[in-house]
């Protein structure tokens, strides 16, 4: 497969990788779970968002030609 296809597929993957914990946190409120569990879910979501932002920035640089994946 050509590098263009891989970069496009990778960009799409990075964009949809970030999760949104809103529905999980709403369910936690209804079930009256411990606040610590909600904090863990929110923290994990922030980590995922950060990793997705870094991955997106790297892939954009690769697509723009600023970085090379091969020698």
Buried (B, 14 or more C-beta within 10 A) or exposed (E): EEEEEEBEEBBEEBEEEBEEBEEBBEEBEEEEEEEEEBEEBEEEBEEBBEEBEEBBEBBBEBBEEEEEEEE
